[in-house]
Amino acid sequence: QLQLQESGPGLVKPSETLSLTCTVSGGPISSDTYSWGWIRQPPGKGLEWIGSIHYGGRTYYNPSLRSRVTISVDTSKNQFSLKVSSVTAADTSVYYCARHARYGAATKFDYWGQGTLVTVSS
Amino acid sequence: QSVLTQPPSMSAAPGQKVTISCSGSSSNIENNFVSWYQQLPGTAPKLLIYEDNKRPSGIPDRFSGSKSGTSATLGITGLQTGDEADYYCGSWDSSLSTYVFGTGTKVTVL
């Protein structure tokens, strides 16, 4: 059974960079069929897709966050990572990693991590 | 502000049926497949429906999806207390070049 687990600091200061890692177990991250994505959810609010990466390195980002977001992959560790720069209180959210299947006109996030709360505060 | 609009809340008695709407446009729902996600309190979202009307393995057939034009619908029959959750639709938006989630619907079982 595929499992994803987020890890990283739960508290980040304003203007600094948020960094999270997602470790994938139970299957290889090096799959032609799937990409690997990040989604966030501010407390009490809805879901927002941040971006995704294919193991070959191709990335695609939400245009509203593109200027501040970097997603990378480390196939040797079966991990992928998220960096969000110049964070503000508005970036306070639960951050989820998920497996992202995109084929033709179809997109789905079919496996999710449990999520990790990141608070931006001084 | 999401481009996919859902009713904020719906409620029904156990055993009854609820239908949740998801309204979008030609750049998302009409020309791309829709997925639905269930988020139980305090947990991560879970894929419920993909490609408009397909259920992943393990999802009971009480859950169904449909689509017509720029709107999609999630149906839940035989409502159970364990179905109390937030439900989100989602679709790729070809104009925005981004995946968009709906505003979310909180389902309460009376």
Contacts between the chains, C-beta under 8 A, distances in Angstrom:
chain1	res1	chain2	res2	distance
A	39	B	45	7.9
A	46	B	2	6.4
A	46	B	88	6.8
A	46	B	101	6.0
A	46	B	102	7.5
A	46	B	103	5.8
A	46	B	104	4.8
A	47	B	37	7.6
A	47	B	45	6.7
A	47	B	88	5.7
A	47	B	90	7.7
A	47	B	101	4.2
A	47	B	104	7.5
A	48	B	101	7.0
A	49	B	98	6.4
A	49	B	99	4.1
A	49	B	100	7.4
A	49	B	101	6.9
A	60	B	97	7.6
A	62	B	98	4.8
A	62	B	99	7.6
A	63	B	96	6.7
A	63	B	97	6.3
A	63	B	98	6.0
A	64	B	98	7.5
A	96	B	44	5.7
A	96	B	45	7.3
A	102	B	92	7.3
A	105	B	31	6.6
A	105	B	32	4.7
A	105	B	33	5.5
A	105	B	92	7.2
A	106	B	32	7.4
A	106	B	33	4.1
A	106	B	50	7.0
A	106	B	51	5.2
A	107	B	32	7.1
A	107	B	33	7.0
A	107	B	35	6.9
A	107	B	90	7.4
A	107	B	91	7.2
A	107	B	92	4.6
A	107	B	99	5.8
A	108	B	33	8.0
A	108	B	35	4.7
A	108	B	47	6.0
A	108	B	50	4.2
A	108	B	51	7.6
A	109	B	35	7.4
A	109	B	37	7.4
A	109	B	45	7.5
A	109	B	47	6.4
A	109	B	90	7.6
A	110	B	47	4.8
A	110	B	50	7.3
A	110	B	56	6.5
A	112	B	44	4.3
A	112	B	45	5.9
A	112	B	46	7.0
A	113	B	44	6.5
A	114	B	43	7.6
A	114	B	44	5.5
A	115	B	44	5.1
